[in-house]
Structure formats: structure tokens, C-alpha cells
Amino acid sequence: MHIGPDENTPPYGTPSPFLTKSGELLPVTLVLIASRLIEGLTGQTELGIQEGQVRSVGEPSYRRLDCDRRALAYVRIRPKHGFVRVDVSGLWAVPRPTPLLHPRAMGQVVLLLRQKEDVDEALRYLGQAVRATRRALTPARGGGTIQ
């Protein structure tokens, strides 16, 4: 009889981004999609995007991306629906239509990433949102970061 965590369960007290709240394993593809998106955005140093802190009582159900000291997007893995949901904060300009837009998200920008190939489009879209917002808010319209 085996007592204690098995190979799918972290040791007691160690949070895991690969488990649901009920302790089930998340689909590996969705974890990869979310990780590639976050790594891709934080790796573009010219954009200055960083992973922000999420304050929650338990294990956070999403990851936050910040840029120019403001929330850019919230990334959630939705295993029951089979996609990664990216909620773009209303503080950012909407650069253009994209096939990743949630069709029923009224009044807000929600991207749905279902496959690894969607990550490149999401990277382009969010990068364009940052650039468009900076152009619109910079007095000389020449770009730069918001102070």
C-alpha cells in the first residue's frame, strides 16, 4: 500500500500549475500553449511585458501579464472547454480583428487559443495592442512607454 503523493501529485503544500483545483492533471497541450504565450511575450524585451503577481487565498486560477505598470492580460487554462483564454484588459487599444477573438465576448477582448499554432497570432496581436496604445497615449505620437 502506497501512502503519500504519487508521481502525479506534488508534495503537500507545493502548488502546481499543472493540476486543477480538484487535483486532476491539466492537458499538457494547454499548459504548453499558456507557457509559450507567456514566455514569448516576456521574452520580447522591447515591449517590457512581465508576469505580474496574482493575489489569491489559494492557488491562483490564472496568470497575469503586466506592461507599463498596468495589467495587459489574464491567462487562464480552461480544460473543460479545451482552450487557453486570454482576457485583454480594457486599458489597451484593440489593434485589429483576429480569428482568435471569442465570438460572444461583448465589449471586451477575449482570445481563445486552442492549438499551439494560435500562440504566434496571439503574440502578434498583443504586441500590436501595446504598440497601438503607446502611440495613442504618447503626446508626440512617436511611441515610447507610458510614464
VENBEL-V785096 format. One record per run of one state. SS is the DSSP state (H for helix, E for strand, L for the rest). FROM is the first residue (numbers start at 1). TO is the last residue. Records with the same first field share a line. If there is no record, write none. Layout:
SS=FROM-TO ; FROM-TO
This chain:
L=1-18 ; 20-24 ; 26-27 ; 43-49 ; 53-62 ; 68-69 ; 79-82 ; 89-100 ; 102-108 ; 114-117 ; 138-147
E=19-19 ; 25-25 ; 50-52 ; 63-67 ; 70-78 ; 83-88 ; 101-101 ; 109-113
H=28-42 ; 118-137
